[in-house]
């Protein structure tokens, strides 16, 4: 399967996951987001490729629209998830940066989240031919990135406590 078809398949699966997992008080916003993701998938399948490794402009515009929606509204979905869908083309998989937690418990949570993300990516679940496995992988990555964002806020607050200021991180980045 070409990188473009793989990305289109991931985007279509992501649109389905968004419809089932996104939250927004105005339901039409969820449909708008899912529609932008589907538009990107359709554009990947129908627009000519100008340069290998590049996303065709109509698809890039739709991905940008979806990214803007995810960053401007809280759908309970991190914008990083779009990077997993387009990574077959771009060759860049979103990362989950290590946090510099001084608290051992928070550092362990960080390591656990990053290990679970790595398991999904490295075990090839995003390349599965089974639509349910692909959808579950995308949903799992959404949850892990969301938890990591919340953990980052908790680490920042914990590191600023007077008793923790100036302490070295509990674990060094691996």
N, C-alpha and C positions, 0 to 999 in steps of 0.2 A: 504494500500500500504506500502510495506517495505521501510525502510529508504534508502536502496540501489536503489530501483526503483524510489523513489521520487527524489533522487539526480541525477540519470541518466536522468530522465525526465527534470529536471531543466537544466542540462548541455546541452541537445539537444536543449531546448528552447533558452538557452544562445548562442549557436552556431548560431542559426538563427538570433538572435538579433545582434550579432557581424557582421554577413554578411551585415546586413542592416544599421548598425549605426557606425561601426568602420571607421576610416579614416587612410589611410597610402598612401604615394605617389606610393608605389609599391603594386599593387592590390594582387599579389601573397602572400604578407605577411599577408593580412587579411584572405586569404584562409588557410594559414599555421596555424594561430591562431585558426580559426574556426575548422580546422581539428584536432588540438590537443585537443580542448574541446570535440569534437565528439568522439575522441579516448578514452577519459576518460569515457564518457557515455557508450560506447560499452564495455569497460573493466569492468565497474561496473556490467553490465548485464551478462557478460560471465565468469568472473574470480571468482574462489571460494574465500569465505571470510575466512581468516585465524583466525581472532579474531573479534567478534562483536564490532562495534563502530570504527573499523579501515578501512581505505580505502585500498583495495587490491593494491599490489605494482604496477602492470601495470597501474592502474587508477591513483595512486599517481604520477607516473612518468609523465603521460600525463598532469595532473594538474600542476605539477612543470614546465613542458615545457611551458604551457600556461602562468603561472605566470611569468616565465623568459621573455617571449616575451612581456608581458604587461609592465614589469618594464624596459626593455631595449629599447623599442620603444614606441613612443607616438602614440597610436591608438585612443586617446581621450576617453579611457576607463580605469577606475581605476582597479588595480589588486584586490581590495577588493571584486569585484563582484563575483569572483570565490568562495569566502567563503560563499556567500548566496546559491550557487548551491550545495556545499558539506555539508552545515550545518545540513541536516537531519541525516547524518552519524556522523559527528563530534560533534554535539550538541552545536557548537559554531557559533553564528551569528556575522558577523563583526559589529563593533560599529563605531560610528561617534563621536569622542571625542570632548567635549566642548572646544571652543577656549577661550582664556583669553583676549578678546577684551576690550580695555579701552574706545573705542568709542561706544556710545549707539546704533548708527545705525548699526554698524558691529555686535555688540552683538545680536541685534534683528534678523539680517539675519542668524546668527549662530543658534539661537533658532528655527527659522522658518524651516531651512533645517533639523535640527535634529528631529523636530516634524513631518515633512512630511515623513522622513525616517521611523520613528516609526509607523506612520499610515499604511504604506505599509506592514511593517513586522507584526504588531500586528493584523491587520484586516485579515490576512490569505491569502492575494493575492498570495503569493508564493506557497500556497497549493491548489490553485484553480484548478478545473478539466478542466476549460476552457483554452485552449492553448493561446488564445488572451489575457486573463487576466494575465496569467503567464508571457507571453512575455512583456506585458505592465509594469508589476511590475518590472521585471528585467531591462527594459529600463529606467524606472523611477529611480530606485536605481542607475543606472550608471550615470544618469544626476545629481542626488543629490550629489553623492560622488565627481563627477568632480567639481561641483560648490563649494562644501565644501573645496576641495583642493585649488581652486583659492581663496576662501575667507580666508583660512589659510594664504596664501601668503600676501594678502592685510592686514590682521590683524597684521602679523609680521612687515610689513613695517609701518603701522600706529602706532603700539606700540613703534617703535623705533624713531618716530618723537620727537624732543626735548621737545615739549610741553606735550607729553604723557608719557615720561619716568618716572617711579616710581609711576604712578597712579595705583590704584586698578582696577581690572576688573569691567566693568559696571554691569555685572550680575555674581553672583557666580554660579559655576557648580551645576546643580540639580541632 
